[in-house]
Amino acid sequence: MKKIPFLIIGLFLFTSCSSQEKSSLKVEGNWATVYDKDTFDDYIEMYFSKDSVFYYSATGLSSSIYKIEGSYFFSKTDKSKDFEKKSKILVAQDTLYLNEGKYQVKLYRITDGITLEDFLNETVDENQYNKAFEDRVLELAPAGG
């Protein structure tokens, strides 16, 4: 009988550790690309909801449905199409890495100010969001670039 409590505690600890391991890849929230002229021509902000990712750049807003399986990021733009493996994904603290073969995209979590999420949830209007977006473009763009 003494083995049963230890077995239950062991099972609990195992499932707790497993669920923490899965939840350590927390992508939900707002992200800003690090400028890299070899990867992106434009500064991009992204908002990950539970199952959709929204992209905003100087050219406008777009979105897709996404999922993460293991260490891979999959997305699709049309609900009738299959998910496409896009890149390896890693989150380390407040930095998100998308490794697409020869390109590695690095994004920082936006933790303050007006965000794409605010705009999508209509807590701010487009002009307010654009102002915050432009301020971050100036802040994050390389000097002289």
PyRosetta script that sets phi, psi and omega in degrees:
from pyrosetta import init, pose_from_sequence

init()
pose = pose_from_sequence("MKKIPFLIIGLFLFTSCSSQEKSSLKVEGNWATVYDKDTFDDYIEMYFSKDSVFYYSATGLSSSIYKIEGSYFFSKTDKSKDFEKKSKILVAQDTLYLNEGKYQVKLYRITDGITLEDFLNETVDENQYNKAFEDRVLELAPAGG")
pose.set_psi(1, -29.1)
pose.set_omega(1, -178.3)
pose.set_phi(2, -68.0)
pose.set_psi(2, -23.7)
pose.set_omega(2, -179.1)
pose.set_phi(3, -71.7)
pose.set_psi(3, -30.4)
pose.set_omega(3, -176.2)
pose.set_phi(4, -63.3)
pose.set_psi(4, -48.9)
pose.set_omega(4, 177.7)
pose.set_phi(5, -59.6)
pose.set_psi(5, -39.3)
pose.set_omega(5, 178.9)
pose.set_phi(6, -66.0)
pose.set_psi(6, -37.6)
pose.set_omega(6, 177.4)
pose.set_phi(7, -64.6)
pose.set_psi(7, -43.5)
pose.set_omega(7, 179.1)
pose.set_phi(8, -65.5)
pose.set_psi(8, -44.5)
pose.set_omega(8, 178.4)
pose.set_phi(9, -63.2)
pose.set_psi(9, -43.0)
pose.set_omega(9, 178.8)
pose.set_phi(10, -61.6)
pose.set_psi(10, -43.0)
pose.set_omega(10, 178.0)
pose.set_phi(11, -63.4)
pose.set_psi(11, -42.8)
pose.set_omega(11, 178.0)
pose.set_phi(12, -60.4)
pose.set_psi(12, -46.9)
pose.set_omega(12, 179.4)
pose.set_phi(13, -62.9)
pose.set_psi(13, -40.8)
pose.set_omega(13, 178.8)
pose.set_phi(14, -62.4)
pose.set_psi(14, -47.2)
pose.set_omega(14, -179.1)
pose.set_phi(15, -69.4)
pose.set_psi(15, -33.3)
pose.set_omega(15, 176.6)
pose.set_phi(16, -64.1)
pose.set_psi(16, -45.8)
pose.set_omega(16, 179.6)
pose.set_phi(17, -65.2)
pose.set_psi(17, -40.4)
pose.set_omega(17, 179.7)
pose.set_phi(18, -63.6)
pose.set_psi(18, -43.4)
pose.set_omega(18, -178.4)
pose.set_phi(19, -69.4)
pose.set_psi(19, -33.1)
pose.set_omega(19, 176.3)
pose.set_phi(20, -67.3)
pose.set_psi(20, -39.3)
pose.set_omega(20, 179.0)
pose.set_phi(21, -61.2)
pose.set_psi(21, -44.0)
pose.set_omega(21, 179.3)
pose.set_phi(22, -66.5)
pose.set_psi(22, -40.0)
pose.set_omega(22, -176.1)
pose.set_phi(23, -79.4)
pose.set_psi(23, -7.1)
pose.set_omega(23, 179.1)
pose.set_phi(24, -68.6)
pose.set_psi(24, -16.0)
pose.set_omega(24, 177.5)
pose.set_phi(25, -93.6)
pose.set_psi(25, 69.8)
pose.set_omega(25, -176.3)
pose.set_phi(26, -90.9)
pose.set_psi(26, 99.0)
pose.set_omega(26, -178.4)
pose.set_phi(27, -98.1)
pose.set_psi(27, -16.7)
pose.set_omega(27, -178.0)
pose.set_phi(28, -59.2)
pose.set_psi(28, 133.9)
pose.set_omega(28, 179.8)
pose.set_phi(29, 132.4)
pose.set_psi(29, -165.0)
pose.set_omega(29, -174.1)
pose.set_phi(30, -107.6)
pose.set_psi(30, 136.7)
pose.set_omega(30, -175.5)
pose.set_phi(31, -135.5)
pose.set_psi(31, 148.8)
pose.set_omega(31, 177.1)
pose.set_phi(32, -125.5)
pose.set_psi(32, 135.4)
pose.set_omega(32, 179.3)
pose.set_phi(33, -72.1)
pose.set_psi(33, 149.8)
pose.set_omega(33, 170.6)
pose.set_phi(34, -86.8)
pose.set_psi(34, 129.8)
pose.set_omega(34, -176.5)
pose.set_phi(35, -62.9)
pose.set_psi(35, 130.2)
pose.set_omega(35, 175.7)
pose.set_phi(36, -150.5)
pose.set_psi(36, 106.6)
pose.set_omega(36, -174.3)
pose.set_phi(37, -61.7)
pose.set_psi(37, -21.0)
pose.set_omega(37, 178.6)
pose.set_phi(38, -80.2)
pose.set_psi(38, -19.7)
pose.set_omega(38, -178.1)
pose.set_phi(39, -103.0)
pose.set_psi(39, -51.2)
pose.set_omega(39, -178.1)
pose.set_phi(40, -128.1)
pose.set_psi(40, 139.3)
pose.set_omega(40, 171.4)
pose.set_phi(41, -80.6)
pose.set_psi(41, -27.5)
pose.set_omega(41, -176.0)
pose.set_phi(42, -116.4)
pose.set_psi(42, 153.2)
pose.set_omega(42, 169.1)
pose.set_phi(43, -74.1)
pose.set_psi(43, 136.4)
pose.set_omega(43, -177.4)
pose.set_phi(44, -130.9)
pose.set_psi(44, 139.3)
pose.set_omega(44, 170.2)
pose.set_phi(45, -113.1)
pose.set_psi(45, 144.9)
pose.set_omega(45, -178.3)
pose.set_phi(46, -128.9)
pose.set_psi(46, 144.7)
pose.set_omega(46, 172.2)
pose.set_phi(47, -125.7)
pose.set_psi(47, 121.3)
pose.set_omega(47, 176.6)
pose.set_phi(48, -99.4)
pose.set_psi(48, 116.6)
pose.set_omega(48, 169.7)
pose.set_phi(49, -91.6)
pose.set_psi(49, -165.5)
pose.set_omega(49, -177.8)
pose.set_phi(50, -61.1)
pose.set_psi(50, -38.9)
pose.set_omega(50, -177.0)
pose.set_phi(51, -136.7)
pose.set_psi(51, 3.0)
pose.set_omega(51, 178.3)
pose.set_phi(52, -127.7)
pose.set_psi(52, 150.0)
pose.set_omega(52, 174.1)
pose.set_phi(53, -122.6)
pose.set_psi(53, 134.1)
pose.set_omega(53, -179.1)
pose.set_phi(54, -113.8)
pose.set_psi(54, 137.5)
pose.set_omega(54, -179.0)
pose.set_phi(55, -117.4)
pose.set_psi(55, 135.7)
pose.set_omega(55, 177.4)
pose.set_phi(56, -133.0)
pose.set_psi(56, 129.3)
pose.set_omega(56, 176.5)
pose.set_phi(57, -142.5)
pose.set_psi(57, -174.1)
pose.set_omega(57, 178.9)
pose.set_phi(58, -60.5)
pose.set_psi(58, -21.8)
pose.set_omega(58, -179.6)
pose.set_phi(59, -88.7)
pose.set_psi(59, -6.7)
pose.set_omega(59, 175.6)
pose.set_phi(60, 124.4)
pose.set_psi(60, -163.3)
pose.set_omega(60, -173.6)
pose.set_phi(61, -106.3)
pose.set_psi(61, 137.5)
pose.set_omega(61, 173.0)
pose.set_phi(62, -143.3)
pose.set_psi(62, 168.9)
pose.set_omega(62, -179.1)
pose.set_phi(63, -153.5)
pose.set_psi(63, 165.5)
pose.set_omega(63, 173.2)
pose.set_phi(64, -154.0)
pose.set_psi(64, 165.8)
pose.set_omega(64, 174.8)
pose.set_phi(65, -91.5)
pose.set_psi(65, 143.1)
pose.set_omega(65, -178.7)
pose.set_phi(66, -136.5)
pose.set_psi(66, 164.9)
pose.set_omega(66, 169.8)
pose.set_phi(67, -151.2)
pose.set_psi(67, 157.6)
pose.set_omega(67, 176.6)
pose.set_phi(68, -121.8)
pose.set_psi(68, 126.0)
pose.set_omega(68, 175.9)
pose.set_phi(69, -125.5)
pose.set_psi(69, 120.9)
pose.set_omega(69, -176.2)
pose.set_phi(70, 61.7)
pose.set_psi(70, -123.7)
pose.set_omega(70, 179.4)
pose.set_phi(71, -109.3)
pose.set_psi(71, 26.9)
pose.set_omega(71, -178.6)
pose.set_phi(72, -120.8)
pose.set_psi(72, 142.3)
pose.set_omega(72, 178.1)
pose.set_phi(73, -100.7)
pose.set_psi(73, 126.0)
pose.set_omega(73, 178.6)
pose.set_phi(74, -119.5)
pose.set_psi(74, 146.3)
pose.set_omega(74, 175.2)
pose.set_phi(75, -146.7)
pose.set_psi(75, 164.6)
pose.set_omega(75, 174.0)
pose.set_phi(76, -152.7)
pose.set_psi(76, 148.8)
pose.set_omega(76, -179.1)
pose.set_phi(77, -102.0)
pose.set_psi(77, -19.9)
pose.set_omega(77, -178.6)
pose.set_phi(78, -119.9)
pose.set_psi(78, 127.5)
pose.set_omega(78, -175.7)
pose.set_phi(79, -58.5)
pose.set_psi(79, -23.1)
pose.set_omega(79, -178.3)
pose.set_phi(80, -86.1)
pose.set_psi(80, -12.6)
pose.set_omega(80, -178.9)
pose.set_phi(81, -89.2)
pose.set_psi(81, 159.1)
pose.set_omega(81, 176.3)
pose.set_phi(82, -76.8)
pose.set_psi(82, 157.0)
pose.set_omega(82, 174.5)
pose.set_phi(83, -67.0)
pose.set_psi(83, 144.2)
pose.set_omega(83, 178.6)
pose.set_phi(84, -113.9)
pose.set_psi(84, 130.7)
pose.set_omega(84, 177.2)
pose.set_phi(85, -69.4)
pose.set_psi(85, 122.3)
pose.set_omega(85, -176.3)
pose.set_phi(86, -102.4)
pose.set_psi(86, -44.9)
pose.set_omega(86, -174.2)
pose.set_phi(87, -167.1)
pose.set_psi(87, 165.4)
pose.set_omega(87, 167.6)
pose.set_phi(88, -75.4)
pose.set_psi(88, 151.1)
pose.set_omega(88, -178.4)
pose.set_phi(89, -134.7)
pose.set_psi(89, 140.4)
pose.set_omega(89, 177.9)
pose.set_phi(90, -145.8)
pose.set_psi(90, 136.8)
pose.set_omega(90, 173.3)
pose.set_phi(91, -117.7)
pose.set_psi(91, 123.7)
pose.set_omega(91, 177.0)
pose.set_phi(92, -125.6)
pose.set_psi(92, 107.6)
pose.set_omega(92, -175.0)
pose.set_phi(93, 56.2)
pose.set_psi(93, -117.4)
pose.set_omega(93, -178.7)
pose.set_phi(94, -105.6)
pose.set_psi(94, 31.4)
pose.set_omega(94, 177.6)
pose.set_phi(95, -126.5)
pose.set_psi(95, 133.1)
pose.set_omega(95, 179.3)
pose.set_phi(96, -114.7)
pose.set_psi(96, 131.4)
pose.set_omega(96, 178.8)
pose.set_phi(97, -115.9)
pose.set_psi(97, 130.6)
pose.set_omega(97, 172.3)
pose.set_phi(98, -117.6)
pose.set_psi(98, 113.5)
pose.set_omega(98, -177.4)
pose.set_phi(99, -103.0)
pose.set_psi(99, 110.4)
pose.set_omega(99, -177.7)
pose.set_phi(100, -111.0)
pose.set_psi(100, 63.0)
pose.set_omega(100, -179.2)
pose.set_phi(101, 74.0)
pose.set_psi(101, -112.5)
pose.set_omega(101, -177.7)
pose.set_phi(102, -79.0)
pose.set_psi(102, -10.7)
pose.set_omega(102, 179.0)
pose.set_phi(103, -108.2)
pose.set_psi(103, 135.8)
pose.set_omega(103, 170.5)
pose.set_phi(104, -121.5)
pose.set_psi(104, 120.1)
pose.set_omega(104, 179.7)
pose.set_phi(105, -96.4)
pose.set_psi(105, 130.8)
pose.set_omega(105, -179.3)
pose.set_phi(106, -117.3)
pose.set_psi(106, 128.7)
pose.set_omega(106, -179.4)
pose.set_phi(107, -126.5)
pose.set_psi(107, 146.4)
pose.set_omega(107, 175.3)
pose.set_phi(108, -107.6)
pose.set_psi(108, 142.3)
pose.set_omega(108, 176.9)
pose.set_phi(109, -69.3)
pose.set_psi(109, 132.6)
pose.set_omega(109, 174.8)
pose.set_phi(110, -87.7)
pose.set_psi(110, 117.1)
pose.set_omega(110, -173.7)
pose.set_phi(111, -108.5)
pose.set_psi(111, -9.7)
pose.set_omega(111, 178.6)
pose.set_phi(112, -147.5)
pose.set_psi(112, 165.8)
pose.set_omega(112, -179.5)
pose.set_phi(113, 84.9)
pose.set_psi(113, -176.3)
pose.set_omega(113, 179.8)
pose.set_phi(114, -76.3)
pose.set_psi(114, 133.8)
pose.set_omega(114, -174.8)
pose.set_phi(115, -122.1)
pose.set_psi(115, 169.5)
pose.set_omega(115, 175.3)
pose.set_phi(116, -60.0)
pose.set_psi(116, -37.2)
pose.set_omega(116, 176.4)
pose.set_phi(117, -58.5)
pose.set_psi(117, -42.3)
pose.set_omega(117, 177.6)
pose.set_phi(118, -59.8)
pose.set_psi(118, -44.4)
pose.set_omega(118, 179.9)
pose.set_phi(119, -64.1)
pose.set_psi(119, -45.9)
pose.set_omega(119, -179.0)
pose.set_phi(120, -64.7)
pose.set_psi(120, -34.8)
pose.set_omega(120, 178.3)
pose.set_phi(121, -85.4)
pose.set_psi(121, 4.1)
pose.set_omega(121, 176.3)
pose.set_phi(122, 59.7)
pose.set_psi(122, 33.0)
pose.set_omega(122, 173.1)
pose.set_phi(123, -87.9)
pose.set_psi(123, -13.4)
pose.set_omega(123, 172.1)
pose.set_phi(124, -136.8)
pose.set_psi(124, 158.8)
pose.set_omega(124, 178.0)
pose.set_phi(125, -91.2)
pose.set_psi(125, 174.9)
pose.set_omega(125, -175.6)
pose.set_phi(126, -61.4)
pose.set_psi(126, -39.3)
pose.set_omega(126, 179.7)
pose.set_phi(127, -63.5)
pose.set_psi(127, -41.5)
pose.set_omega(127, 178.9)
pose.set_phi(128, -64.3)
pose.set_psi(128, -43.9)
pose.set_omega(128, 179.5)
pose.set_phi(129, -65.8)
pose.set_psi(129, -44.8)
pose.set_omega(129, 179.7)
pose.set_phi(130, -58.0)
pose.set_psi(130, -39.1)
pose.set_omega(130, 178.0)
pose.set_phi(131, -61.8)
pose.set_psi(131, -47.5)
pose.set_omega(131, 179.1)
pose.set_phi(132, -64.3)
pose.set_psi(132, -40.2)
pose.set_omega(132, 178.0)
pose.set_phi(133, -60.3)
pose.set_psi(133, -49.9)
pose.set_omega(133, -179.5)
pose.set_phi(134, -62.7)
pose.set_psi(134, -37.7)
pose.set_omega(134, 177.1)
pose.set_phi(135, -62.0)
pose.set_psi(135, -41.2)
pose.set_omega(135, 178.4)
pose.set_phi(136, -69.7)
pose.set_psi(136, -35.2)
pose.set_omega(136, 176.6)
pose.set_phi(137, -57.7)
pose.set_psi(137, -47.3)
pose.set_omega(137, -179.0)
pose.set_phi(138, -66.1)
pose.set_psi(138, -38.7)
pose.set_omega(138, -178.4)
pose.set_phi(139, -69.4)
pose.set_psi(139, -39.5)
pose.set_omega(139, -173.4)
pose.set_phi(140, -95.2)
pose.set_psi(140, -14.3)
pose.set_omega(140, -179.9)
pose.set_phi(141, -70.7)
pose.set_psi(141, 145.5)
pose.set_omega(141, 179.2)
pose.set_phi(142, -67.3)
pose.set_psi(142, 150.4)
pose.set_omega(142, 178.3)
pose.set_phi(143, -60.0)
pose.set_psi(143, 133.0)
pose.set_omega(143, 179.1)
pose.set_phi(144, 75.9)
pose.set_psi(144, 4.9)
pose.set_omega(144, -176.1)
pose.set_phi(145, -113.2)
pose.dump_pdb("model.pdb")
